[in-house]
Amino acid sequence: ALLPAYFQWYIFYFVIKRKKWVDLAWMTSFYVRIFLTYVPLLGLKGSLGLLFLVRFLESNWFVWVT
C-alpha cells in the first residue's frame, strides 16, 4: 500500500534532481488545482485520502494490464 506513495514522492525527487523546472511547475500546478477543487468539498484529510486512493488504484490497474 505504500508503493504508490513512494512513487509519488520519487517523481518529485527525480524532477528536482534532473532540474526539469518546467515539469516541476506543471506537476505543482496539477496538485494546486486538485487541492483547490477538493479541499473545500472533502477537507484536507479527505482530499489526501482521495488522491492516494486514486493513485493506488491506478498503480494496481497498470500492473494488472501490463
N, C-alpha and C positions, 0 to 999 in steps of 0.2 A: 504494500500500500504506500510505502514511502518512495518508491521509484519515480512516480510522476512528479512528486515534489522535488526530488533530486534533479531530474532533468530540467524542470522549470528554472531552478537556480543556476544550473550548469550552463544553460543557454545564455543567461546574462553574463556569467563569468567568461564564457568563450568570446562573446561580442566585445566585452571590455578589454580582454586580453589581446584580441586582434585589432583593436582600435577602429572598429566599424561604427563610427559615431552616427551615421545616418540610420543604420539598422537599429541602434540603441534608441534613437529618437522615435522611430516608428513603433518599436516594442513598448516604449514608455507611453506613447500616445494611446496604444491599444489598452493598456491597463488603466490609464486615467479614464478613458471612455467607459470601460466596463464598470469601474467603481463609481463614476458619476451617475451611471444608469441604475445600478443595482443597490448601492448603499442606501438610498432613500427608501427603497422598497423592502429590502431584506435585512438591513443593518450590516455592520461590518463583519460580524461572525458569519452571518448567512451568506454574504457575498463571497467571502473566502471559501466557505464550505461549498458553494455552488461552483466556484472556479476550480477547486481541487476535484470535485466530483466529475465535472466535465472533462478535465484533463485525465483523470483516472479511467473514465470510460473510453476516451479517445485512444489512450495508450493500449488498453486491452483490446479494443477493436482493431487497431493497427497490427498488433501481434497476431490476432486471430486471422485476419485477412491475408497477411503475408505469410 
